[in-house]
Amino acid sequence: MTYGLIAKVDDGSDGPRVLLGVVARTPLLGKLADIVVVAEAGVGVVLTAGWTKKWHGRNALELLRRGLHPRDVLQKVGADDSTWDRVQMGIVAIDGRAAVSCGSQCSPYADAHEAGEVVALANLQRQANVARTLVAQYATSLTFDPGMRLIDALGDAVAGDVRGDTAAVFVDVTGTDVTTVEIGFHPKPVDKLRLVLSERESIPDERGLADLRSRCLEAHEYGATGDVDRAVVTYKDLLEMPGTP
Protein backbone atom coordinates (compact mmCIF):
# COMPACT_ATOMS: atom_id res chain seq x y z
CA MET A 1 0.00 0.00 0.00
CA THR A 2 1.30 3.46 -0.90
CA TYR A 3 -1.25 5.89 0.55
CA GLY A 4 -4.91 5.76 1.42
CA LEU A 5 -7.76 7.82 2.81
CA ILE A 6 -10.90 6.70 4.67
CA ALA A 7 -13.82 9.00 5.51
CA LYS A 8 -17.26 8.61 7.04
CA VAL A 9 -19.87 10.68 5.23
CA ASP A 10 -23.59 11.22 5.54
CA ASP A 11 -25.16 12.90 2.53
CA GLY A 12 -28.66 12.67 3.97
CA SER A 13 -30.02 10.27 1.36
CA ASP A 14 -28.95 6.71 2.11
CA GLY A 15 -27.70 7.03 5.66
CA PRO A 16 -24.06 6.90 6.78
CA ARG A 17 -21.34 5.66 4.45
CA VAL A 18 -17.65 4.96 4.81
CA LEU A 19 -15.55 5.69 1.72
CA LEU A 20 -12.03 4.49 1.09
CA GLY A 21 -9.54 5.35 -1.62
CA VAL A 22 -6.11 3.72 -1.97
CA VAL A 23 -3.25 4.36 -4.38
CA ALA A 24 -0.61 1.64 -4.63
CA ARG A 25 2.52 0.52 -6.40
CA THR A 26 1.00 -2.87 -7.24
CA PRO A 27 -2.65 -3.68 -8.04
CA LEU A 28 -4.66 -4.54 -4.93
CA LEU A 29 -6.36 -7.45 -6.60
CA GLY A 30 -7.43 -10.86 -5.33
CA LYS A 31 -5.69 -12.04 -2.16
CA LEU A 32 -3.67 -8.85 -1.81
CA ALA A 33 -6.83 -6.76 -1.67
CA ASP A 34 -8.25 -9.05 1.01
CA ILE A 35 -5.19 -8.38 3.16
CA VAL A 36 -4.83 -4.62 2.66
CA VAL A 37 -8.50 -3.55 2.53
CA VAL A 38 -11.21 -5.23 4.61
CA ALA A 39 -14.76 -3.85 4.63
CA GLU A 40 -18.19 -4.95 5.76
CA ALA A 41 -21.59 -3.38 5.25
CA GLY A 42 -22.92 -1.82 8.43
CA VAL A 43 -19.55 -2.19 10.18
CA GLY A 44 -16.82 -0.13 8.51
CA VAL A 45 -13.43 -0.28 6.81
CA VAL A 46 -9.96 -1.43 7.89
CA LEU A 47 -6.86 -0.46 5.90
CA THR A 48 -3.53 -2.15 6.67
CA ALA A 49 -0.03 -1.43 5.35
CA GLY A 50 3.58 -2.28 6.10
CA TRP A 51 4.20 -5.80 7.36
CA THR A 52 0.62 -6.86 6.81
CA LYS A 53 -0.67 -10.30 7.75
CA LYS A 54 -3.82 -11.97 6.50
CA TRP A 55 -5.42 -11.94 9.95
CA HIS A 56 -4.78 -8.25 10.70
CA GLY A 57 -7.79 -6.81 8.93
CA ARG A 58 -9.98 -9.83 9.54
CA ASN A 59 -9.44 -9.73 13.31
CA ALA A 60 -9.82 -5.95 13.41
CA LEU A 61 -13.14 -6.14 11.58
CA GLU A 62 -14.40 -8.84 13.94
CA LEU A 63 -13.57 -6.67 16.97
CA LEU A 64 -15.20 -3.68 15.28
CA ARG A 65 -18.28 -5.79 14.63
CA ARG A 66 -18.50 -6.52 18.35
CA GLY A 67 -18.75 -2.79 19.04
CA LEU A 68 -15.21 -2.02 20.22
CA HIS A 69 -13.89 1.46 19.59
CA PRO A 70 -11.26 1.51 16.81
CA ARG A 71 -8.61 2.60 19.35
CA ASP A 72 -9.29 -0.54 21.38
CA VAL A 73 -9.30 -2.62 18.21
CA LEU A 74 -5.79 -1.38 17.36
CA GLN A 75 -4.56 -2.15 20.86
CA LYS A 76 -5.91 -5.71 20.81
CA VAL A 77 -4.67 -6.51 17.29
CA GLY A 78 -1.24 -5.09 18.08
CA ALA A 79 -0.97 -7.07 21.30
CA ASP A 80 -1.11 -10.30 19.29
CA ASP A 81 1.62 -9.33 16.81
CA SER A 82 5.35 -9.27 17.57
CA THR A 83 5.99 -7.18 14.43
CA TRP A 84 3.35 -4.52 15.17
CA ASP A 85 6.04 -1.81 15.16
CA ARG A 86 6.29 -2.37 11.38
CA VAL A 87 2.55 -2.22 10.71
CA GLN A 88 0.20 0.64 9.83
CA MET A 89 -3.55 0.42 10.29
CA GLY A 90 -6.43 2.83 9.83
CA ILE A 91 -10.02 2.13 10.88
CA VAL A 92 -13.27 4.02 10.35
CA ALA A 93 -16.50 2.51 11.69
CA ILE A 94 -19.85 3.11 10.00
CA ASP A 95 -20.80 5.43 12.88
CA GLY A 96 -17.71 7.60 12.32
CA ARG A 97 -15.49 6.39 15.16
CA ALA A 98 -11.93 6.28 13.87
CA ALA A 99 -8.33 5.55 14.82
CA VAL A 100 -4.90 5.05 13.23
CA SER A 101 -1.63 3.40 14.14
CA CYS A 102 1.83 3.69 12.58
CA GLY A 103 4.66 1.52 13.91
CA SER A 104 7.97 3.16 14.74
CA GLN A 105 9.85 0.79 12.42
CA CYS A 106 7.72 1.38 9.31
CA SER A 107 9.27 2.40 5.98
CA PRO A 108 10.78 5.86 5.34
CA TYR A 109 8.24 8.70 5.32
CA ALA A 110 5.54 6.41 6.66
CA ASP A 111 2.90 8.27 8.63
CA ALA A 112 -0.73 8.13 9.75
CA HIS A 113 -3.18 10.88 10.64
CA GLU A 114 -6.66 11.04 12.12
CA ALA A 115 -9.00 14.03 12.17
CA GLY A 116 -12.50 13.32 13.42
CA GLU A 117 -14.15 10.88 11.03
CA VAL A 118 -11.30 10.89 8.51
CA VAL A 119 -8.03 8.93 8.59
CA ALA A 120 -5.08 8.52 6.23
CA LEU A 121 -2.03 6.27 5.90
CA ALA A 122 1.07 6.68 3.73
CA ASN A 123 4.38 4.86 3.31
CA LEU A 124 7.39 4.77 1.00
CA GLN A 125 6.68 8.36 0.03
CA ARG A 126 8.90 10.99 -1.55
CA GLN A 127 8.32 13.37 1.36
CA ALA A 128 7.06 13.50 4.92
CA ASN A 129 3.56 14.27 6.33
CA VAL A 130 1.65 12.93 3.31
CA ALA A 131 -1.11 11.45 5.49
CA ARG A 132 -1.74 14.81 7.15
CA THR A 133 -1.80 16.46 3.72
CA LEU A 134 -4.37 13.96 2.45
CA VAL A 135 -6.72 14.66 5.35
CA ALA A 136 -6.31 18.43 4.97
CA GLN A 137 -7.02 18.34 1.24
CA TYR A 138 -10.13 16.23 1.76
CA ALA A 139 -11.38 18.56 4.50
CA THR A 140 -10.86 21.73 2.46
CA SER A 141 -12.11 20.42 -0.90
CA LEU A 142 -14.97 22.33 -2.50
CA THR A 143 -16.18 19.28 -4.43
CA PHE A 144 -19.77 18.47 -3.45
CA ASP A 145 -19.84 14.72 -4.12
CA PRO A 146 -18.05 12.96 -1.22
CA GLY A 147 -16.66 10.18 -3.41
CA MET A 148 -15.16 12.61 -5.88
CA ARG A 149 -13.91 14.77 -3.00
CA LEU A 150 -11.98 11.76 -1.71
CA ILE A 151 -10.59 10.94 -5.15
CA ASP A 152 -9.56 14.56 -5.67
CA ALA A 153 -7.67 14.51 -2.37
CA LEU A 154 -5.77 11.42 -3.48
CA GLY A 155 -4.96 12.96 -6.84
CA ASP A 156 -3.94 16.35 -5.45
CA ALA A 157 -1.67 14.98 -2.75
CA VAL A 158 1.98 15.90 -3.22
CA ALA A 159 2.77 12.24 -2.83
CA GLY A 160 3.60 9.08 -4.65
CA ASP A 161 5.47 5.88 -4.07
CA VAL A 162 9.19 6.28 -4.68
CA ARG A 163 8.80 3.29 -7.01
CA GLY A 164 5.83 4.80 -8.88
CA ASP A 165 2.05 4.27 -8.64
CA THR A 166 0.14 1.90 -10.92
CA ALA A 167 -3.07 0.98 -9.08
CA ALA A 168 -6.02 2.50 -7.23
CA VAL A 169 -9.04 1.17 -5.34
CA PHE A 170 -12.27 2.85 -4.26
CA VAL A 171 -14.61 1.25 -1.71
CA ASP A 172 -18.07 2.52 -0.74
CA VAL A 173 -19.55 0.94 2.40
CA THR A 174 -23.17 1.55 3.43
CA GLY A 175 -25.38 -0.04 6.01
CA THR A 176 -26.36 -2.79 3.58
CA ASP A 177 -23.76 -3.04 0.82
CA VAL A 178 -20.09 -2.79 -0.18
CA THR A 179 -19.13 -1.51 -3.63
CA THR A 180 -15.55 -1.79 -4.90
CA VAL A 181 -13.92 -0.30 -7.99
CA GLU A 182 -10.35 -1.39 -8.81
CA ILE A 183 -7.85 0.04 -11.29
CA GLY A 184 -4.69 -1.93 -12.02
CA PHE A 185 -1.59 -1.44 -14.16
CA HIS A 186 -2.38 2.11 -15.25
CA PRO A 187 0.12 5.01 -15.62
CA LYS A 188 -2.34 7.43 -13.96
CA PRO A 189 -4.51 5.26 -11.69
CA VAL A 190 -6.23 8.10 -9.82
CA ASP A 191 -7.27 9.85 -13.04
CA LYS A 192 -8.59 6.56 -14.40
CA LEU A 193 -10.47 5.86 -11.16
CA ARG A 194 -12.06 9.32 -11.29
CA LEU A 195 -13.17 8.71 -14.88
CA VAL A 196 -14.64 5.28 -14.11
CA LEU A 197 -16.57 6.60 -11.10
CA SER A 198 -17.92 9.58 -13.03
CA GLU A 199 -19.08 7.30 -15.83
CA ARG A 200 -20.78 4.93 -13.39
CA GLU A 201 -22.60 7.81 -11.73
CA SER A 202 -23.74 9.17 -15.10
CA ILE A 203 -25.65 5.97 -15.88
CA PRO A 204 -29.22 6.38 -14.56
CA ASP A 205 -31.06 3.59 -12.77
CA GLU A 206 -34.54 2.44 -13.87
CA ARG A 207 -36.19 5.28 -11.99
CA GLY A 208 -33.80 7.73 -13.61
CA LEU A 209 -34.56 6.36 -17.06
CA ALA A 210 -38.29 6.68 -16.40
CA ASP A 211 -37.79 10.32 -15.40
CA LEU A 212 -35.82 10.97 -18.57
CA ARG A 213 -38.54 9.45 -20.75
CA SER A 214 -41.24 11.39 -18.94
CA ARG A 215 -39.45 14.71 -19.35
CA CYS A 216 -38.74 13.99 -23.03
CA LEU A 217 -42.43 13.35 -23.67
CA GLU A 218 -43.34 16.46 -21.71
CA ALA A 219 -41.01 18.63 -23.81
CA HIS A 220 -42.34 17.06 -27.00
CA GLU A 221 -45.95 17.78 -25.99
CA TYR A 222 -45.13 21.43 -25.27
CA GLY A 223 -43.55 21.76 -28.70
CA ALA A 224 -46.43 20.00 -30.45
CA THR A 225 -48.99 22.35 -28.87
CA GLY A 226 -47.00 25.47 -29.76
CA ASP A 227 -45.77 26.27 -26.23
CA VAL A 228 -42.21 26.90 -27.41
CA ASP A 229 -41.00 28.66 -24.25
CA ARG A 230 -41.95 25.80 -21.94
CA ALA A 231 -40.55 23.28 -24.41
CA VAL A 232 -37.19 25.08 -24.43
CA VAL A 233 -37.07 25.24 -20.63
CA THR A 234 -37.90 21.54 -20.34
CA TYR A 235 -35.24 20.57 -22.88
CA LYS A 236 -32.68 22.64 -20.96
CA ASP A 237 -33.66 20.81 -17.77
CA LEU A 238 -33.13 17.52 -19.60
CA LEU A 239 -29.54 18.46 -20.41
CA GLU A 240 -28.85 18.78 -16.68
CA MET A 241 -30.30 15.39 -15.76
CA PRO A 242 -27.83 12.53 -15.01
CA GLY A 243 -27.55 10.09 -17.90
CA THR A 244 -28.57 12.52 -20.64
CA PRO A 245 -26.33 11.85 -23.67
Solvent accessible surface area in square Angstrom, and as a share of the most:
residue,aa,sasa,rsa
1,M,36,0.16
2,T,0,0.00
3,Y,11,0.04
4,G,0,0.00
5,L,0,0.00
6,I,0,0.00
7,A,0,0.00
8,K,37,0.16
9,V,13,0.08
10,D,85,0.44
11,D,70,0.36
12,G,71,0.68
13,S,82,0.53
14,D,110,0.57
15,G,26,0.25
16,P,53,0.33
17,R,36,0.13
18,V,0,0.00
19,L,0,0.00
20,L,0,0.00
21,G,0,0.00
22,V,0,0.00
23,V,1,0.00
24,A,1,0.01
25,R,89,0.32
26,T,72,0.42
27,P,17,0.11
28,L,3,0.02
29,L,78,0.39
30,G,53,0.51
31,K,162,0.69
32,L,69,0.34
33,A,16,0.13
34,D,99,0.51
35,I,37,0.19
36,V,5,0.03
37,V,19,0.11
38,V,24,0.14
39,A,30,0.23
40,E,53,0.24
41,A,31,0.24
42,G,35,0.33
43,V,17,0.10
44,G,0,0.00
45,V,0,0.00
46,V,0,0.00
47,L,1,0.00
48,T,0,0.00
49,A,1,0.01
50,G,42,0.40
51,W,140,0.49
52,T,41,0.24
53,K,68,0.29
54,K,119,0.51
55,W,62,0.22
56,H,0,0.00
57,G,0,0.00
58,R,133,0.49
59,N,59,0.30
60,A,0,0.00
61,L,11,0.06
62,E,62,0.28
63,L,22,0.11
64,L,7,0.04
65,R,112,0.41
66,R,164,0.60
67,G,44,0.43
68,L,44,0.22
69,H,41,0.18
70,P,0,0.00
71,R,149,0.55
72,D,64,0.33
73,V,0,0.00
74,L,14,0.07
75,Q,132,0.59
76,K,104,0.44
77,V,3,0.02
78,G,11,0.11
79,A,85,0.66
80,D,108,0.56
81,D,12,0.06
82,S,114,0.74
83,T,33,0.19
84,W,45,0.16
85,D,61,0.31
86,R,87,0.32
87,V,0,0.00
88,Q,0,0.00
89,M,0,0.00
90,G,0,0.00
91,I,0,0.00
92,V,0,0.00
93,A,3,0.02
94,I,28,0.14
95,D,79,0.41
96,G,5,0.05
97,R,77,0.28
98,A,4,0.03
99,A,2,0.02
100,V,35,0.20
101,S,25,0.16
102,C,49,0.30
103,G,12,0.12
104,S,98,0.63
105,Q,95,0.42
106,C,25,0.15
107,S,38,0.24
108,P,99,0.62
109,Y,112,0.43
110,A,23,0.18
111,D,27,0.14
112,A,27,0.21
113,H,36,0.16
114,E,68,0.30
115,A,47,0.37
116,G,58,0.56
117,E,73,0.33
118,V,18,0.11
119,V,1,0.00
120,A,1,0.00
121,L,1,0.00
122,A,0,0.00
123,N,8,0.04
124,L,53,0.26
125,Q,4,0.02
126,R,142,0.52
127,Q,67,0.30
128,A,49,0.38
129,N,89,0.46
130,V,1,0.00
131,A,0,0.00
132,R,136,0.50
133,T,41,0.24
134,L,0,0.00
135,V,7,0.04
136,A,50,0.39
137,Q,44,0.19
138,Y,14,0.05
139,A,76,0.59
140,T,101,0.59
141,S,33,0.21
142,L,179,0.89
143,T,45,0.26
144,F,188,0.78
145,D,47,0.24
146,P,13,0.08
147,G,5,0.05
148,M,25,0.11
149,R,50,0.18
150,L,0,0.00
151,I,0,0.00
152,D,30,0.16
153,A,2,0.01
154,L,0,0.00
155,G,38,0.37
156,D,93,0.48
157,A,12,0.09
158,V,98,0.56
159,A,22,0.17
160,G,1,0.01
161,D,0,0.00
162,V,83,0.48
163,R,124,0.45
164,G,20,0.20
165,D,35,0.18
166,T,33,0.19
167,A,0,0.00
168,A,1,0.00
169,V,5,0.03
170,F,11,0.04
171,V,4,0.02
172,D,23,0.12
173,V,0,0.00
174,T,29,0.17
175,G,44,0.42
176,T,128,0.74
177,D,81,0.42
178,V,54,0.31
179,T,46,0.27
180,T,69,0.40
181,V,15,0.09
182,E,73,0.33
183,I,18,0.09
184,G,30,0.29
185,F,162,0.67
186,H,54,0.24
187,P,116,0.73
188,K,131,0.55
189,P,7,0.04
190,V,15,0.09
191,D,70,0.36
192,K,70,0.30
193,L,0,0.00
194,R,69,0.25
195,L,90,0.45
196,V,34,0.19
197,L,6,0.03
198,S,45,0.29
199,E,93,0.42
200,R,110,0.40
201,E,95,0.43
202,S,55,0.35
203,I,127,0.65
204,P,27,0.17
205,D,98,0.51
206,E,131,0.59
207,R,195,0.71
208,G,19,0.19
209,L,58,0.29
210,A,49,0.38
211,D,64,0.33
212,L,21,0.11
213,R,141,0.51
214,S,63,0.41
215,R,65,0.24
216,C,63,0.38
217,L,117,0.58
218,E,58,0.26
219,A,0,0.00
220,H,111,0.49
221,E,99,0.44
222,Y,40,0.15
223,G,40,0.39
224,A,75,0.58
225,T,104,0.60
226,G,54,0.52
227,D,50,0.26
228,V,96,0.55
229,D,113,0.58
230,R,134,0.49
231,A,7,0.05
232,V,68,0.39
233,V,88,0.51
234,T,6,0.03
235,Y,105,0.40
236,K,125,0.53
237,D,59,0.30
238,L,10,0.05
239,L,127,0.63
240,E,147,0.66
241,M,47,0.21
242,P,95,0.60
243,G,26,0.25
244,T,39,0.23
245,P,165,1.04
